[in-house]
Amino acid sequence: MTLRPVKHSLTLRGHRTSVTLEPEFWRAFRAIAAQSGTPINALAAEIDAARGPDLGLASAIRLHVLRHYRAAAEKGPD
């Protein structure tokens, strides 16, 4: 398994962009999108709209994944 970042294209509000993330972040990001029933492009667009001008999209996605799993860990088992 490679740990090198992988580039994928996303469509944000009708515009194509490339995002480079490590494979584990891609898997987690896709899992979060699937769990919420949100298409990955729509979730990326939400994250993009909420990020500040000094934060890149890839970093914003990584932080979203981290926060998602931290919140789940704090919540504990159902």
Summary of the structure (lengths in Angstrom):
residues: 78
radius of gyration: 12.8
end to end distance: 32.0
largest distance: 39.1
contacts: 175
relative contact order: 0.15
helix: 56%
strand: 18%
